[in-house]
Amino acid sequence: MIDERSASITIGGKDYELILTTKATKEIAKRYGGLENLGEKLMKAENFEMALDEIVWLITLLANQSIHIHNRLNEDKKEVLTEDDVELLTSPVEMATFKDAIMEAMFKGTKRTIKSEEEDIKNVAVE
């Protein structure tokens, strides 16, 4: 289930799944006013340091969602990431690749599958 809703990244040699949950969506809404404002806020960050801070916060939030899900469903608990962990274990070059993973996780988390029902011939109006 998580695989179809997540994107993978590696931090400090460990793989993490970024996942957009309802809880993460609420946190993003508190910080940015909603998902629709997120991209605009990241693009209009006043300086490079602010942009990195926002990406680090977002990576930490989304990566911790899969950890919280794991900890909720399993006995073997994993330690959550901190923003300091993300900053210390990554390089600025990696942040650029993480942006793609963030967008993938957001897309998968908000994706809607729409299925059409075949119309029964007796319910179709004839003109």
N, C-alpha and C positions, 0 to 999 in steps of 0.2 A: 504494500500500500504506500509506504513512504517513498519508494523508488519512483513511482509515477507522479509524485508530488514534489520531488526534490531535485537538487543539483548538487554535485559533489565538488569539494575543494580539498586541498591538502595544506595543512598548517603544521609546520614543525615536523614533517614526516608522518603525520597522522591524518587519516581521511575523515572528513566531516561532511554531513549532509545538511545543506541549507534547505529549510522548509518554511513555507509561509503558512502559519496556523492562524486560527481566529485570535488567539492570544497575541501573536506577533502583530497581526493587523491592528488590534486595539492599541498596542504600543506605538506603532507607526503613526496611527491617527492622532495620538496624543502629541507626538513630536512634530508632525508635519501637517496635521489637519486632514489627513486622508492619503490613501495610496496614490490618488491622482496628482497630489502635490509633491510626491517624493522625487520624481525625476527632475522636476523644475527646481526643487530645492538643492539637489545635488549639483545640477548644472550651474546654478547661480551662486554657489558657495563663494564667499567673498575672497578667499585666498586658498592656496594649496593646502595649508595646514587644516583649515576648516573642512575642506573637501575630504581629506584623509580621515579626519575625526568622524565625519558622518559615515564614511564607508566602513571604518573599523566598528562603529556602533552597530551598523546594520548587519555586518558579517557576524558579529558576536551574538546579536539577537537571533538571527536565522539559524546559525549553527547550534545554538543552545536549545532551540525547539526540538531538534531530533534527540538531543541528550536528555531533555526533560521527558520526552515520550518514552525513550528507553528506560529511564529511571522509574517511570510510572508503571511500566509493564514487566520489568525484570528485577530479580533479586540483586544481581551484580550492578552496583551503582557506578556511574561514570561521573568524573569531575567536570563541572561546567567551565567553559572558557570565560576568561575575563578580557576586557579591552586591552589590558597590559599584555596578556598572553598573545593576542593577535598582533599587537604592535611589535613585540620582541621577536616573535617567531616568523615574521614575514618581511618582505622587502617591498619598497614602493612599486617595483616592476610587477610583483605579484598582485598588487591591488588592482591594476588594470585588468588582469585576467579574472579577478574575483568579481568585477563589475558585471561581466558576462554571466557568471554563475548566479549572481543576485537577480539579474533580469530573468534568467531561466526559471529560478525558483518562484519568482513573482508571477511569471506567466503561467507556470504549472499550477500554482496555488489559486489562481483566479480563473483558470480555464473552465469553460462550461461545455459539457457534451450534450448536444441537442440531437434527439432522435425523432425522426418523423414517423408517424404512424401511417400505414397505408390506408387510404380511404376505401371503405366498403362501397362497392359499385351502387348499391341501393340508396346510399346517402348522398350521392353526387347529383346535383341538380342538372337536368337536361334542358337545354335552351332551344 
